[in-house]
Amino acid sequence: MLLLRSLLFVPGNRPQRIRKAAASAADAIVLDLEDAVPQSEKDNAREIIRE
């Protein structure tokens, strides 16, 4: 069984924060496309995550 001690939620429209999260010691990173991203930024966030 995989034990996740830490989950780090990161807005999908913030590439710098995504890179910083990837370098962290978090057990899992959740790229948020809902609450943390304004409606006007959702398409951009999807493109950033896709990369």
C-alpha positions as a Markdown table, in Angstrom:
| # | Residue | x | y | z |
|---|---|---|---|---|
| 1 | Met | 0.0 | 0.0 | 0.0 |
| 2 | Leu | 1.3 | 3.4 | -1.0 |
| 3 | Leu | 1.4 | 5.9 | 1.9 |
| 4 | Leu | 1.0 | 9.5 | 0.8 |
| 5 | Arg | 2.2 | 11.8 | 3.6 |
| 6 | Ser | 1.8 | 15.0 | 1.7 |
| 7 | Leu | -0.3 | 16.3 | -1.2 |
| 8 | Leu | 0.7 | 19.6 | -2.8 |
| 9 | Phe | -2.0 | 21.4 | -4.7 |
| 10 | Val | -0.8 | 23.8 | -7.4 |
| 11 | Pro | -2.7 | 26.2 | -9.7 |
| 12 | Gly | -2.4 | 24.9 | -13.3 |
| 13 | Asn | -1.9 | 28.3 | -14.7 |
| 14 | Arg | 1.3 | 29.0 | -12.7 |
| 15 | Pro | 4.3 | 27.3 | -14.5 |
| 16 | Gln | 6.8 | 28.7 | -11.9 |
| 17 | Arg | 4.8 | 27.2 | -9.1 |
| 18 | Ile | 4.5 | 23.9 | -10.9 |
| 19 | Arg | 8.3 | 23.7 | -11.4 |
| 20 | Lys | 8.8 | 24.6 | -7.7 |
| 21 | Ala | 6.4 | 21.9 | -6.7 |
| 22 | Ala | 8.1 | 19.3 | -8.9 |
| 23 | Ala | 11.4 | 20.0 | -7.1 |
| 24 | Ser | 9.7 | 19.7 | -3.6 |
| 25 | Ala | 9.7 | 16.6 | -1.4 |
| 26 | Ala | 5.9 | 16.2 | -1.7 |
| 27 | Asp | 4.6 | 12.7 | -2.2 |
| 28 | Ala | 2.1 | 13.8 | -4.8 |
| 29 | Ile | 1.4 | 17.0 | -6.7 |
| 30 | Val | -2.2 | 17.9 | -7.8 |
| 31 | Leu | -2.4 | 20.3 | -10.7 |
| 32 | Asp | -5.6 | 22.3 | -10.0 |
| 33 | Leu | -7.8 | 23.4 | -12.9 |
| 34 | Glu | -10.9 | 24.3 | -10.9 |
| 35 | Asp | -11.0 | 26.6 | -7.9 |
| 36 | Ala | -7.4 | 28.0 | -8.1 |
| 37 | Val | -7.7 | 29.0 | -11.8 |
| 38 | Pro | -9.9 | 31.9 | -12.9 |
| 39 | Gln | -12.4 | 31.0 | -15.7 |
| 40 | Ser | -10.5 | 33.2 | -18.1 |
| 41 | Glu | -7.3 | 31.3 | -17.5 |
| 42 | Lys | -8.6 | 27.7 | -17.8 |
| 43 | Asp | -7.6 | 27.2 | -21.5 |
| 44 | Asn | -4.1 | 28.5 | -20.8 |
| 45 | Ala | -3.8 | 26.3 | -17.7 |
| 46 | Arg | -4.7 | 23.2 | -19.7 |
| 47 | Glu | -2.1 | 24.1 | -22.3 |
| 48 | Ile | 0.6 | 24.6 | -19.6 |
| 49 | Ile | -0.2 | 21.3 | -17.9 |
| 50 | Arg | -0.2 | 19.5 | -21.3 |
| 51 | Glu | 3.4 | 20.6 | -21.8 |
